[in-house]
Amino acid sequence: MKKQSKIDAIFKRKVTDNVGVQTSQPSNPISQEGQVSELSNLTQNTYQHETKVPRLERDVDISLLERDPGKRRPIWQYNVNERDKIRRAYIIAGPYQPTNISYPASSNNNHRRYFQSSWFKKFSSWLEYSPEKDAAYCLPCYSFGKHYGARNDGKNAFSELGFSNWKKVNNGVNCAFVCHEGSIPNSPHNLCVKSCDDLMAQSKHIDKVLDRHSDETIANNRLRLKTSINAIRWLAFQACAFRGDDESPRSLNRGNFIELIKFLASCNQNVHNVVLENAPGNAQYISPSVQKDILHIFARKVRATIREEIGDSKFCIIIDEAKDESK
């Protein structure tokens, strides 16, 4: 891809190789920084600075976090600014599903039951097991589930307390795991799953969307302003008038400046998409004040270049005028 040129390059004077006159340095030279600052003042409200400071987010090392869901720290105990990093680390690691261990039997002597590793296959996306607590947990509900405090009404069984009533697991439609998932999209479990998906889809985060739109706006503003600068430079070089008698959108001839903008738009679809009627009402860059500002920059840079070439050399000014016969 061709590297885009800076707008400052439009105002740089082309130096030919056949200039053989060497001039001394001016007694009061105009600094290059001063010349460029005029362009910066004109465009500082047009688009933001190109350099952006990225937001640094260091990933959390999962090896430093407790994997056992029965021993790990509840998500609400972390600093609010660190929670998304912790959630992202756990989600990337996936549910904790140990299979090469012996699951202990329940305390019911009449019918002893065990956690079964086959359940991991049926509920692979969220089911976790804690060897420490001999209980099942839900990773999405741990990450985004509501904290119920000291209330023990079963709502936080899969997020904090742990579920160990294996009798209710293989119970058909009344299976505890199936009931936990819920049959409606807005069940607490499904809402937590949706929150996990949104967290991992960083390209859809509002800051990323705004940055993407901001970059597009900056590029459009630059192209729009560059088109106006090129049109003004051409008209000034050809000593043509800028304004027209009727510059309204319904006019058949809106003046040299706007008609030249229309011509440039007809030759380039990218220009057509960002100028005149396709531009924001407050950023069209075709007003008389914008034209004058750009012309004044051209004039000052021409004068500065002439003064730099002359330097301390002697010069004369020849004035030619017609004689007034009436006096």
Buried (B, 14 or more C-beta within 10 A) or exposed (E): EEEEEEBEEBBEEEEEEEEEEEEEEBEEEBEEEEBBEBBEEBBEEBBEEEEEEEEEEEEBEBEEEEBBBBEBEEBEEBEEEEBBBBBBBBBEEBBBBBEEEEBEBBEEEEEEBEBBBEBBEEBEEBBBBBBEBBBBBBBBBBBBBEEBEEEEEEBBBBBBBBBBEBEEBBEEEEBBBBBBBEEEEEBBBBBBBBBBEEBEEEEEEEEEEEBEEEEEBBBBBBBBBBBBBBBBBBBBEEEEEBEBEEBEEEEEEBBBBBBBBBEBBEEEEEBBEBBBEEBEEEBBBBEEEBBEBBBEBBEBBEEBBEBBEEBEEEEEEEEEEEEEEEE
